[in-house]
């Protein structure tokens, strides 16, 4: 197989996954890269279907994301939100004026029976995203977070309650009957598949819903393609989001080893950050080849560099 | 009945009706005025329920309308629309960033089973509109325009095709099974009802759908309250919109007399503009008391002044 025929599949949540997706997109030809994004964070808000992770990846690949905010679009304005406030609507989940267009058009398409996959493909095409971005499923899976304040819908926990309640577990409603997206599953049996990348995303609420879809773990395990995962925990902290806080509340040590344990059955290679180099040996003890790299992606160069090193590791596997 | 207990009912389309509604609102106590707006122009756009006439009246009463454009909100921005364009969505019907909030919240409420009347009341309350604004019906009535290009949904004819096709008639889909809004019908039997005002709106597509709802004409005819109508045709032209063009295409003389003929069976008093004073005699021949007033409402003073003269005429009836 020539290098250019090799295909790569990345499993992603929001911000961290989107950064690595941008790196992989720069390192590979568009037709080589498929990104599967978590949709268990999706929800109906103001009657609109919002897909936070899909959009974060899509906007990042289109180069129109807001890197400082970590969600939504660059140069966004907020007249819609101010009008919603004036009209007494809910404002705890903020939607920018341009971002609303995505949700309105997606909702309209979904209501007419178009699949989320096809809506996503259409939006990507319009935004000039040449890589294939897939929702993990066209069926609804909805994360609920078990907390000391009760079971909360994910965005209620994540945005409205700012991850403050203590977490004791997760429920993925609908996951047992959800079908993994067709092209995603086909790719896992594609002989050209040269590697599966688990992005540095939240293992509990971003990656677990993807892996928990019926048949996905088996398909990954039986795929000849090597699997590499990047730790979202660096130096005992999550770079973004509640992964570290969740880990602590679930009674696990807040470190890359705990992440590796989540993926133990699936990954061939685990990437920790250089600051966690001393952890490699303990992770290797799980039977996982472990490498230390610079995983913190601040600049485009960081993203591309990490992507190249991941591809190299997959080629070595 | 003391003057302050007298109630008035105004039947309105968009711009012209909204202007007179503002005048009546200034001339009366809030609890004296109910405006019933045409909803046969309503449509689903980008999956959102848009109620152009209701919103034009609502925004005008709230003092946040854009008087130069004649629709939508003042100080509007267009980031949403530009994003819709970029995403390949339809842009022929323009929705401002603030205006979209109205449609999103209304659509969300309607989808949860809330009546259009109740959504409208809630939006009005939030915007500080103290007068009662009612949709003509909580059931869907949809105007279709018979033209030389075929039968067009109203907004296709009105906005997309800019009223260019020649009109041969109108269809009001759903009107036979639509129930006039409850409070509207109750008001027609209210002993406190001191007058019914047919605003200077398009007789064919704004007023006719209201009057065509089952039971409305009979209820108006049997109501002891006098009925006054204001001509939207002034000096052989419509001040706004396609009323004059429609009239010509329907083979009727483009003048106030043709408007009066539309309302012949219902109105006690017909108001023409001073420039059409010579037409009074011919309209009187229809058995309608006819008065000439300054009906062109440019300033707030014009609106309030016309409203006062209408109220005076109703008191004389």
Interface residues (C-beta under 8 A of the other chain):
Chain A: X46 X47 X48 X73 X76 X77 X79 X80 X81 X82 X83 X84 X86 X87 X88 X89 X96 X97 X98 X99 X100 X101 X102 X104 X105 X107 X108 X111 X122 X123 X125 X126 X127
Chain B: X46 X47 X48 X73 X76 X77 X79 X80 X81 X82 X83 X84 X86 X87 X88 X89 X96 X97 X98 X99 X100 X101 X102 X104 X105 X107 X108 X111 X122 X123 X125 X126 X127
